[in-house]
């Protein structure tokens, strides 16, 4: 399989991507970790591109490098060699304050374990990224995002009062509330039953189609990979033919 992903789509807001620059690029990326003095290669010569409006799955078994790839894509970690470019900017060239701004403006994260704050209500969880960004009245935008994922009526419930699928919809609303260009989803259906997981995948598909947001999803599920535009298969830190 060609490890370069194409088919650009119109962007929802101005960015370098509007000029033909991919939203996300990995350029011959190597990532090494050190464990008890031993060097472990998590990614080995990984190159890929992701454009606006695309839904791409990274498929492979646990330990193949999927989560490492997402961490680098979200500027949470950085390559040992090569470069990761987010909206045309090399993440390893930025200072911490610039990285924080880049993540808040460009990236939304969806987690397998939802990562909701259990002392906050649904609407308060969705407001958190806007409050961190300094927005004074986040409630209308947060309610709009809850409506977009179909759970506005649950806004004032607490997380423990929700089903797994509802909690994941809250997580997706939170990931979208600041209008990111790219959403990184790490095993978003891993803690859900098959029917609920299918509805979450359909929601992510709609986000790509309607908002032209790019979604990069790590998964070990071939069923999940079936709904995407393209699948990148990984083994032992490398992209391999499907």
C-alpha positions as CSV (number, residue, x, y, z in Angstrom):
1,X,0.0,0.0,0.0
2,X,1.2,3.5,-0.8
3,X,2.0,5.1,2.5
4,X,1.2,8.6,1.2
5,X,-2.4,9.7,1.7
6,X,-4.0,12.1,-0.9
7,X,-7.4,13.5,-1.9
8,X,-7.3,17.0,-0.5
9,X,-10.6,18.7,0.5
10,X,-11.6,22.3,1.2
11,X,-10.7,23.6,4.6
12,X,-13.2,24.9,7.1
13,X,-10.9,27.9,8.1
14,X,-7.9,29.5,6.6
15,X,-4.6,27.7,7.0
16,X,-1.5,26.6,5.1
17,X,-3.6,23.6,4.1
18,X,-5.7,25.9,1.9
19,X,-2.5,26.4,-0.2
20,X,-2.0,22.7,-0.8
21,X,0.2,22.0,2.3
22,X,-1.0,18.9,4.1
23,X,-2.4,19.3,7.6
24,X,-0.1,16.6,8.8
25,X,3.2,15.3,7.4
26,X,5.6,12.7,8.7
27,X,9.0,12.9,6.9
28,X,11.2,9.8,7.4
29,X,10.4,9.9,11.1
30,X,12.3,7.7,13.6
31,X,11.4,7.6,17.3
32,X,13.7,5.9,19.8
33,X,13.1,5.5,23.5
34,X,15.5,4.3,26.2
35,X,14.3,1.7,28.6
36,X,16.7,0.6,31.4
37,X,19.7,1.6,29.2
38,X,18.3,-0.3,26.1
39,X,17.3,1.6,23.0
40,X,13.8,0.8,21.7
41,X,12.8,1.9,18.3
42,X,9.0,2.8,18.3
43,X,8.9,4.3,14.8
44,X,11.2,3.4,12.0
45,X,11.3,5.6,8.8
46,X,7.6,6.6,8.8
47,X,6.4,8.9,6.1
48,X,2.7,9.9,5.6
49,X,0.5,12.8,4.7
50,X,-3.0,13.8,5.8
51,X,-5.2,16.4,4.2
52,X,-8.4,18.3,5.2
53,X,-11.5,16.2,5.3
54,X,-9.8,12.8,5.3
55,X,-10.6,10.0,7.7
56,X,-7.5,7.7,8.0
57,X,-6.9,4.7,10.2
58,X,-3.6,3.5,11.6
59,X,-4.1,-0.2,12.0
60,X,-2.0,-2.7,13.9
61,X,-1.5,-4.8,17.0
62,X,-0.6,-3.4,20.4
63,X,3.0,-2.3,20.4
64,X,3.2,-1.6,16.7
65,X,3.7,2.1,17.1
66,X,0.2,3.5,16.7
67,X,0.0,5.5,19.9
68,X,3.6,6.8,19.4
69,X,2.5,8.0,16.0
70,X,-0.5,9.8,17.4
71,X,1.6,11.4,20.2
72,X,4.0,12.8,17.6
73,X,1.1,13.9,15.4
74,X,-0.3,15.9,18.3
75,X,3.0,17.5,19.3
76,X,2.9,15.7,22.6
77,X,6.2,14.0,21.7
78,X,8.9,14.6,19.1
79,X,10.9,12.6,16.6
80,X,14.4,11.4,17.2
81,X,15.1,11.9,13.5
82,X,13.0,13.2,10.7
83,X,10.3,15.8,11.0
84,X,6.6,16.0,11.9
85,X,4.8,19.0,10.3
86,X,1.5,20.1,11.6
87,X,-0.2,22.5,9.2
88,X,3.1,23.1,7.6
89,X,5.1,23.8,10.8
90,X,7.8,21.5,12.1
91,X,6.7,20.7,15.7
92,X,10.3,20.2,16.9
93,X,11.1,23.8,15.9
94,X,8.7,25.4,18.3
95,X,9.1,26.6,21.9
96,X,6.7,25.3,24.6
97,X,4.4,28.3,24.5
98,X,4.1,28.0,20.7
99,X,3.4,24.2,21.0
100,X,0.7,24.9,23.6
101,X,-0.9,27.4,21.2
102,X,-0.6,25.0,18.3
103,X,-2.3,22.1,20.1
104,X,-5.1,24.3,21.4
105,X,-5.8,25.8,18.0
106,X,-5.2,22.9,15.6
107,X,-5.7,19.6,17.4
108,X,-8.5,17.7,19.1
109,X,-7.9,14.5,21.1
110,X,-10.3,11.6,21.5
111,X,-9.3,8.9,24.0
112,X,-10.3,5.2,24.4
113,X,-11.0,5.8,28.1
114,X,-12.9,9.1,27.5
115,X,-10.7,11.1,30.0
116,X,-13.7,13.1,31.3
117,X,-13.3,15.1,34.5
118,X,-15.8,13.3,36.8
119,X,-16.3,16.2,39.1
120,X,-17.6,18.4,36.2
121,X,-20.9,18.1,34.4
122,X,-21.1,17.2,30.7
123,X,-21.3,20.8,29.6
124,X,-18.4,21.8,31.9
125,X,-16.2,19.1,30.5
126,X,-16.8,20.4,27.0
127,X,-16.1,24.0,28.1
128,X,-12.6,23.1,29.5
129,X,-10.6,23.7,26.2
130,X,-12.3,27.1,25.7
131,X,-11.6,28.2,29.3
132,X,-8.0,27.2,28.9
133,X,-7.8,29.3,25.8
134,X,-9.2,32.3,27.7
135,X,-12.7,32.4,26.3
136,X,-15.0,34.2,28.7
137,X,-18.4,32.8,27.7
138,X,-17.8,29.2,26.5
139,X,-21.3,28.0,27.2
140,X,-23.0,28.7,23.8
141,X,-20.3,27.1,21.8
142,X,-20.1,24.1,24.1
143,X,-23.9,23.6,23.8
144,X,-23.6,23.9,20.0
145,X,-21.0,21.1,20.0
146,X,-23.1,18.9,22.3
147,X,-26.0,19.4,19.9
148,X,-23.8,18.5,17.0
149,X,-23.0,15.1,18.5
150,X,-26.6,14.5,19.5
151,X,-26.6,14.8,23.3
152,X,-27.5,18.4,24.1
153,X,-30.2,17.1,26.5
154,X,-27.5,15.5,28.7
155,X,-25.6,18.8,29.2
156,X,-26.2,19.0,32.9
157,X,-25.6,15.3,33.8
158,X,-22.5,14.1,35.5
159,X,-20.2,11.6,33.7
160,X,-21.2,8.7,36.0
161,X,-24.8,9.1,34.8
162,X,-23.8,8.4,31.1
163,X,-23.3,5.2,29.1
164,X,-20.0,4.5,27.4
165,X,-21.2,5.7,24.1
166,X,-22.6,8.9,25.6
167,X,-19.3,9.6,27.3
168,X,-17.4,9.1,24.0
169,X,-19.8,11.6,22.4
170,X,-18.9,14.1,25.2
171,X,-15.2,13.4,24.4
172,X,-15.8,14.1,20.7
173,X,-17.7,17.3,21.5
174,X,-14.8,18.4,23.7
175,X,-12.3,17.6,21.0
176,X,-14.3,19.7,18.5
177,X,-15.3,22.7,20.6
178,X,-12.3,24.8,19.6
179,X,-12.7,24.1,15.9
180,X,-9.5,22.0,15.4
181,X,-8.2,21.2,11.9
182,X,-7.3,17.6,12.9
183,X,-8.8,15.2,15.4
184,X,-6.5,12.4,16.7
185,X,-8.5,9.4,18.0
186,X,-6.7,6.7,20.0
187,X,-8.8,3.5,19.9
188,X,-12.1,5.5,20.2
189,X,-14.3,2.3,20.1
190,X,-12.0,0.1,22.2
191,X,-14.2,0.3,25.4
192,X,-17.6,0.2,23.5
193,X,-19.8,-2.6,22.4
194,X,-20.0,-3.2,18.6
195,X,-23.3,-1.3,18.0
196,X,-22.2,1.7,20.0
197,X,-18.7,1.6,18.4
198,X,-20.3,1.7,15.0
199,X,-22.3,4.8,15.9
200,X,-19.1,6.5,17.1
201,X,-17.4,5.7,13.8
202,X,-20.3,7.0,11.8
203,X,-20.1,10.3,13.9
204,X,-16.4,10.6,13.1
205,X,-17.2,10.0,9.4
206,X,-19.8,12.8,9.5
207,X,-17.3,15.2,11.1
208,X,-14.9,14.6,8.2
209,X,-17.6,15.0,5.6
210,X,-19.4,18.0,7.0
211,X,-16.7,20.0,8.8
212,X,-13.7,19.0,6.6
213,X,-11.9,18.1,9.7
214,X,-9.2,15.5,9.2
215,X,-9.4,12.5,11.5
216,X,-6.4,10.2,12.2
217,X,-7.6,7.1,14.2
218,X,-5.4,4.4,15.8
219,X,-7.2,1.1,15.9
220,X,-6.5,-2.6,16.0
221,X,-10.0,-3.3,14.7
222,X,-10.4,-4.1,11.0
223,X,-14.2,-3.3,11.3
224,X,-13.3,0.2,12.4
225,X,-10.8,0.6,9.6
226,X,-13.5,-0.4,7.1
227,X,-15.3,3.0,7.4
228,X,-12.3,5.2,6.6
229,X,-11.0,6.7,3.4
230,X,-7.6,4.9,3.8
231,X,-5.8,2.6,6.2
232,X,-2.2,2.7,7.1
233,X,-1.0,-0.7,8.4
234,X,1.9,-0.8,10.9
235,X,4.1,-3.6,12.2
236,X,7.1,-3.2,14.5
237,X,7.2,0.6,14.1
238,X,7.0,0.5,10.3
239,X,4.3,1.1,7.7
240,X,3.8,-2.1,5.8
241,X,1.7,-3.2,2.8
242,X,-1.9,-4.2,3.7
